């Protein structure tokens, strides 16, 4: 199992017949390792997937100090 703030291990490199099959495969791998992927940018010929733990923490609603 990966650490709470990590997207490791990465899914194995592979070639898939279509985008939905690729997404299902990387999501299954991520779920087994305690994280998930989200689609961030979609174009007709590509999709950018990010780990759900990517980016900076946003502490909305939390009081400083």
MOPAC internal coordinates of N, CA, C and O (Angstrom, degrees):
PM7 1SCF
backbone

  N    0.0000 0     0.00 0     0.00 0    0    0    0
  C    1.4630 1     0.00 0     0.00 0    1    0    0
  C    1.5199 1   108.20 1     0.00 0    2    1    0
  O    1.2310 1   120.49 1   -38.00 1    3    2    1
  N    1.3097 1   116.67 1   142.00 1    3    2    1
  C    1.4557 1   121.79 1  -178.81 1    5    3    2
  C    1.5240 1   110.38 1   -81.98 1    6    5    3
  O    1.2310 1   120.73 1   -13.65 1    7    6    5
  N    1.3325 1   116.21 1   166.35 1    7    6    5
  C    1.4554 1   120.02 1   177.07 1    9    7    6
  C    1.5222 1   108.93 1   -70.97 1   10    9    7
  O    1.2310 1   119.41 1   -19.42 1   11   10    9
  N    1.3511 1   118.74 1   160.58 1   11   10    9
  C    1.4580 1   121.30 1  -174.42 1   13   11   10
  C    1.5295 1   114.75 1   -60.69 1   14   13   11
  O    1.2310 1   119.69 1   155.50 1   15   14   13
  N    1.3217 1   118.19 1   -24.50 1   15   14   13
  C    1.4590 1   120.79 1  -177.72 1   17   15   14
  C    1.5161 1   112.61 1  -109.89 1   18   17   15
  O    1.2310 1   119.92 1  -160.84 1   19   18   17
  N    1.3035 1   117.76 1    19.16 1   19   18   17
  C    1.4541 1   121.09 1  -174.55 1   21   19   18
  C    1.5225 1   111.53 1  -120.09 1   22   21   19
  O    1.2310 1   121.32 1   -30.97 1   23   22   21
  N    1.3097 1   115.08 1   149.03 1   23   22   21
  C    1.4697 1   121.25 1   175.13 1   25   23   22
  C    1.5176 1   109.01 1  -110.08 1   26   25   23
  O    1.2310 1   120.58 1  -137.31 1   27   26   25
  N    1.3058 1   116.50 1    42.69 1   27   26   25
  C    1.4580 1   121.85 1   178.94 1   29   27   26
  C    1.5144 1   108.72 1  -112.34 1   30   29   27
  O    1.2310 1   119.17 1   -29.18 1   31   30   29
  N    1.2629 1   119.19 1   150.82 1   31   30   29
  C    1.4577 1   127.71 1    -5.12 1   33   31   30
  C    1.5210 1   110.58 1   -77.15 1   34   33   31
  O    1.2310 1   121.29 1   -27.75 1   35   34   33
  N    1.3189 1   115.14 1   152.25 1   35   34   33
  C    1.4568 1   120.67 1   178.04 1   37   35   34
  C    1.5237 1   110.15 1   -70.31 1   38   37   35
  O    1.2310 1   120.29 1   -26.67 1   39   38   37
  N    1.3332 1   117.04 1   153.33 1   39   38   37
  C    1.4657 1   119.01 1   175.37 1   41   39   38
  C    1.5244 1   110.37 1   -62.65 1   42   41   39
  O    1.2310 1   119.82 1   -29.92 1   43   42   41
  N    1.3128 1   117.95 1   150.08 1   43   42   41
  C    1.4647 1   119.63 1   178.08 1   45   43   42
  C    1.5288 1   111.04 1   -66.23 1   46   45   43
  O    1.2310 1   120.77 1   -33.06 1   47   46   45
  N    1.3090 1   116.13 1   146.94 1   47   46   45
  C    1.4678 1   120.98 1   177.59 1   49   47   46
  C    1.5232 1   109.33 1   -67.43 1   50   49   47
  O    1.2310 1   120.82 1   -42.59 1   51   50   49
  N    1.3249 1   116.03 1   137.41 1   51   50   49
  C    1.4674 1   120.70 1  -179.67 1   53   51   50
  C    1.5210 1   109.47 1  -160.46 1   54   53   51
  O    1.2310 1   120.95 1   -14.47 1   55   54   53
  N    1.3113 1   115.79 1   165.53 1   55   54   53
  C    1.4601 1   122.68 1   174.51 1   57   55   54
  C    1.5217 1   106.79 1  -112.87 1   58   57   55
  O    1.2310 1   120.79 1   -51.13 1   59   58   57
  N    1.3397 1   116.10 1   128.87 1   59   58   57
  C    1.4583 1   121.78 1  -176.83 1   61   59   58
  C    1.5263 1   110.26 1  -114.95 1   62   61   59
  O    1.2310 1   119.94 1   -26.71 1   63   62   61
  N    1.3254 1   117.72 1   153.29 1   63   62   61
  C    1.4641 1   120.16 1  -177.85 1   65   63   62
  C    1.5308 1   113.96 1   -71.37 1   66   65   63
  O    1.2310 1   120.50 1   155.62 1   67   66   65
  N    1.3541 1   116.65 1   -24.38 1   67   66   65
  C    1.4622 1   119.68 1   179.30 1   69   67   66
  C    1.5242 1   109.73 1  -156.97 1   70   69   67
  O    1.2310 1   120.97 1   -10.28 1   71   70   69
  N    1.3275 1   115.75 1   169.72 1   71   70   69
  C    1.4679 1   121.35 1  -175.13 1   73   71   70
  C    1.5231 1   111.58 1   -66.05 1   74   73   71
  O    1.2310 1   119.76 1   139.68 1   75   74   73
  N    1.3175 1   118.05 1   -40.32 1   75   74   73
  C    1.4649 1   119.37 1  -177.84 1   77   75   74
  C    1.5294 1   111.86 1   -65.62 1   78   77   75
  O    1.2310 1   119.75 1   144.29 1   79   78   77
  N    1.3096 1   118.07 1   -35.71 1   79   78   77
  C    1.4652 1   121.77 1   176.74 1   81   79   78
  C    1.5241 1   110.33 1   -67.71 1   82   81   79
  O    1.2310 1   120.54 1   138.68 1   83   82   81
  N    1.3143 1   116.57 1   -41.32 1   83   82   81
  C    1.4658 1   120.83 1   177.88 1   85   83   82
  C    1.5221 1   110.50 1   -62.23 1   86   85   83
  O    1.2310 1   120.44 1   134.05 1   87   86   85
  N    1.3250 1   116.77 1   -45.95 1   87   86   85
  C    1.4593 1   120.22 1  -179.04 1   89   87   86
  C    1.5250 1   111.20 1   -63.48 1   90   89   87
  O    1.2310 1   120.09 1   137.41 1   91   90   89
  N    1.3180 1   117.44 1   -42.59 1   91   90   89
  C    1.4697 1   120.72 1   178.18 1   93   91   90
  C    1.5249 1   111.08 1   -60.48 1   94   93   91
  O    1.2310 1   120.32 1   139.90 1   95   94   93
  N    1.3211 1   117.00 1   -40.10 1   95   94   93
  C    1.4668 1   120.86 1  -179.36 1   97   95   94
  C    1.5253 1   111.79 1   -68.19 1   98   97   95
  O    1.2310 1   120.22 1   134.68 1   99   98   97
  N    1.3364 1   117.19 1   -45.32 1   99   98   97
  C    1.4708 1   117.92 1  -178.86 1  101   99   98
  C    1.5224 1   111.07 1   -71.71 1  102  101   99
  O    1.2310 1   119.66 1   147.86 1  103  102  101
  N    1.3397 1   118.25 1   -32.14 1  103  102  101
  C    1.4629 1   120.37 1   176.33 1  105  103  102
  C    1.5242 1   110.81 1   -66.34 1  106  105  103
  O    1.2310 1   119.92 1   138.50 1  107  106  105
  N    1.3135 1   117.77 1   -41.50 1  107  106  105
  C    1.4667 1   121.12 1   179.09 1  109  107  106
  C    1.5287 1   109.96 1   -61.85 1  110  109  107
  O    1.2310 1   120.58 1   136.08 1  111  110  109
  N    1.3317 1   116.50 1   -43.92 1  111  110  109
  C    1.4614 1   120.57 1   177.95 1  113  111  110
  C    1.5290 1   110.23 1   -62.86 1  114  113  111
  O    1.2310 1   120.52 1   133.94 1  115  114  113
  N    1.3185 1   116.62 1   -46.06 1  115  114  113
  C    1.4629 1   120.75 1  -179.06 1  117  115  114
  C    1.5281 1   110.91 1   -62.39 1  118  117  115
  O    1.2310 1   120.07 1   136.35 1  119  118  117
  N    1.3197 1   117.47 1   -43.65 1  119  118  117
  C    1.4670 1   121.21 1   179.83 1  121  119  118
  C    1.5258 1   111.07 1   -59.65 1  122  121  119
  O    1.2310 1   120.48 1   137.86 1  123  122  121
  N    1.3199 1   116.69 1   -42.14 1  123  122  121
  C    1.4654 1   120.98 1   178.22 1  125  123  122
  C    1.5214 1   112.08 1   -63.09 1  126  125  123
  O    1.2310 1   120.26 1   158.07 1  127  126  125
  N    1.3405 1   117.10 1   -21.93 1  127  126  125
  C    1.4600 1   121.61 1  -177.11 1  129  127  126
  C    1.5243 1   113.27 1  -112.18 1  130  129  127
  O    1.2310 1   119.89 1  -167.10 1  131  130  129
  N    1.3292 1   117.82 1    12.90 1  131  130  129
  C    1.4542 1   122.03 1   171.44 1  133  131  130
  C    1.5153 1   117.08 1    83.30 1  134  133  131
  O    1.2310 1   119.58 1  -156.05 1  135  134  133
  N    1.2990 1   118.41 1    23.95 1  135  134  133
  C    1.4617 1   120.03 1   175.02 1  137  135  134
  C    1.5176 1   109.23 1  -145.59 1  138  137  135
  O    1.2310 1   120.11 1     4.33 1  139  138  137
  N    1.3264 1   117.39 1  -175.67 1  139  138  137
  C    1.4674 1   121.40 1  -179.15 1  141  139  138
  C    1.5187 1   109.66 1  -145.99 1  142  141  139
  O    1.2310 1   121.02 1   -14.02 1  143  142  141
  N    1.3117 1   115.66 1   165.98 1  143  142  141
  C    1.4626 1   121.73 1   174.94 1  145  143  142
  C    1.5209 1   109.30 1  -112.75 1  146  145  143
  O    1.2310 1   121.02 1   -31.09 1  147  146  145
  N    1.3312 1   115.66 1   148.91 1  147  146  145
  C    1.4570 1   122.00 1   173.89 1  149  147  146
  C    1.5229 1   108.32 1  -126.88 1  150  149  147
  O    1.2310 1   120.49 1   -31.58 1  151  150  149
  N    1.3308 1   116.66 1   148.42 1  151  150  149
  C    1.4683 1   121.21 1   177.15 1  153  151  150
  C    1.5235 1   107.56 1   -84.48 1  154  153  151
  O    1.2310 1   120.47 1   -59.60 1  155  154  153
  N    1.3225 1   116.71 1   120.40 1  155  154  153
  C    1.4548 1   120.92 1  -176.79 1  157  155  154
  C    1.5294 1   112.44 1  -100.66 1  158  157  155
  O    1.2310 1   119.81 1   143.51 1  159  158  157
  N    1.3009 1   117.96 1   -36.49 1  159  158  157
  C    1.4619 1   121.69 1  -175.67 1  161  159  158
  C    1.5219 1   108.29 1  -142.79 1  162  161  159
  O    1.2310 1   120.48 1   -55.38 1  163  162  161
  N    1.3170 1   116.68 1   124.62 1  163  162  161
  C    1.4649 1   120.97 1  -178.55 1  165  163  162
  C    1.5260 1   110.18 1  -118.85 1  166  165  163
  O    1.2310 1   121.32 1   -49.81 1  167  166  165
  N    1.2961 1   115.08 1   130.19 1  167  166  165
  C    1.4630 1   123.50 1   173.53 1  169  167  166
  C    1.5269 1   106.47 1  -127.70 1  170  169  167
  O    1.2310 1   119.45 1   -16.68 1  171  170  169
  N    1.3185 1   118.66 1   163.32 1  171  170  169
  C    1.4727 1   119.38 1  -179.14 1  173  171  170
  C    1.5322 1   114.29 1   -57.83 1  174  173  171
  O    1.2310 1   120.04 1   151.32 1  175  174  173
  N    1.3293 1   117.53 1   -28.68 1  175  174  173
  C    1.4672 1   119.59 1  -175.98 1  177  175  174
  C    1.5232 1   114.07 1  -110.86 1  178  177  175
  O    1.2310 1   119.79 1  -179.25 1  179  178  177
  N    1.3404 1   118.01 1     0.75 1  179  178  177
  C    1.4642 1   119.30 1  -179.79 1  181  179  178
  C    1.5227 1   110.71 1  -159.47 1  182  181  179
  O    1.2310 1   121.22 1   -19.24 1  183  182  181
  N    1.3244 1   115.27 1   160.76 1  183  182  181
  C    1.4588 1   122.77 1   174.37 1  185  183  182
  C    1.5157 1   107.18 1  -136.69 1  186  185  183
  O    1.2310 1   120.28 1   -44.47 1  187  186  185
  N    1.3209 1   117.07 1   135.53 1  187  186  185
  C    1.4616 1   122.20 1   176.32 1  189  187  186
  C    1.5248 1   108.03 1   -99.06 1  190  189  187
  O    1.2310 1   120.60 1   -61.01 1  191  190  189
  N    1.3248 1   116.45 1   118.99 1  191  190  189
  C    1.4581 1   121.41 1   177.78 1  193  191  190
  C    1.5152 1   109.05 1  -105.21 1  194  193  191
  O    1.2310 1   120.84 1   -41.28 1  195  194  193
  N    1.3304 1   116.00 1   138.72 1  195  194  193
  C    1.4573 1   121.94 1   176.54 1  197  195  194
  C    1.5188 1   109.19 1  -121.59 1  198  197  195
  O    1.2310 1   121.52 1   -29.37 1  199  198  197
  N    1.3067 1   114.69 1   150.63 1  199  198  197
  C    1.4550 1   121.19 1   173.67 1  201  199  198
  C    1.5274 1   108.17 1   -67.30 1  202  201  199
  O    1.2310 1   120.07 1   -35.08 1  203  202  201
  N    1.3361 1   117.46 1   144.92 1  203  202  201
  C    1.4602 1   119.66 1   179.26 1  205  203  202
  C    1.5243 1   112.34 1   -67.42 1  206  205  203
  O    1.2310 1   119.91 1   171.42 1  207  206  205
  N    1.3095 1   117.77 1    -8.58 1  207  206  205
  C    1.4579 1   121.65 1   177.79 1  209  207  206
  C    1.5294 1   112.14 1  -101.22 1  210  209  207
  O    1.2310 1   120.03 1  -172.87 1  211  210  209
  N    1.3253 1   117.54 1     7.13 1  211  210  209
  C    1.4649 1   121.81 1  -179.33 1  213  211  210
  C    1.5249 1   110.20 1   -75.86 1  214  213  211
  O    1.2310 1   120.66 1   -28.41 1  215  214  213
  N    1.3049 1   116.34 1   151.59 1  215  214  213
  C    1.4574 1   121.27 1   175.17 1  217  215  214
  C    1.5096 1   112.88 1    96.97 1  218  217  215
  O    1.2310 1   121.69 1     1.94 1  219  218  217
  N    1.3071 1   114.36 1  -178.06 1  219  218  217
  C    1.4595 1   121.45 1  -178.45 1  221  219  218
  C    1.5252 1   110.27 1   -93.34 1  222  221  219
  O    1.2310 1   120.95 1   -29.92 1  223  222  221
  N    1.3195 1   115.78 1   150.08 1  223  222  221
  C    1.4538 1   121.87 1   176.69 1  225  223  222
  C    1.5207 1   109.33 1   -69.77 1  226  225  223
  O    1.2310 1   120.06 1   -46.36 1  227  226  225
  N    1.3216 1   117.50 1   133.64 1  227  226  225
  C    1.4581 1   123.06 1   178.63 1  229  227  226
  C    1.5232 1   107.55 1  -112.90 1  230  229  227
  O    1.2310 1   120.57 1   -67.66 1  231  230  229
  N    1.3192 1   116.51 1   112.34 1  231  230  229
  C    1.4615 1   120.33 1  -174.43 1  233  231  230
  C    1.5257 1   112.12 1   -93.79 1  234  233  231
  O    1.2310 1   119.20 1  -134.52 1  235  234  233
  N    1.3033 1   119.14 1    45.48 1  235  234  233
  C    1.4624 1   122.49 1   178.13 1  237  235  234
  C    1.5240 1   109.69 1   -57.14 1  238  237  235
  O    1.2310 1   121.56 1   -45.13 1  239  238  237
  N    1.3082 1   114.62 1   134.87 1  239  238  237
  C    1.4524 1   119.50 1   177.40 1  241  239  238
  C    1.5153 1   114.94 1    83.66 1  242  241  239
  O    1.2310 1   119.84 1   178.70 1  243  242  241
  N    1.3044 1   117.91 1    -1.30 1  243  242  241
  C    1.4612 1   120.71 1   180.00 1  245  243  242
  C    1.5248 1   108.95 1  -101.22 1  246  245  243
  O    1.2310 1   120.82 1   -43.09 1  247  246  245
  N    1.3038 1   116.04 1   136.91 1  247  246  245
  C    1.4585 1   120.25 1   178.19 1  249  247  246
  C    1.5176 1   110.16 1   -80.03 1  250  249  247
  O    1.2310 1   121.17 1   -43.43 1  251  250  249
  N    1.3215 1   115.38 1   136.57 1  251  250  249
  C    1.4680 1   120.16 1   177.52 1  253  251  250
  C    1.5214 1   109.03 1   -73.91 1  254  253  251
  O    1.2310 1   120.99 1   -39.68 1  255  254  253
  N    1.3328 1   115.71 1   140.32 1  255  254  253
  C    1.4617 1   121.67 1   174.23 1  257  255  254
  C    1.4260 1   112.89 1    84.11 1  258  257  255
  O    1.2310 1   120.10 1   180.00 1  259  258  257

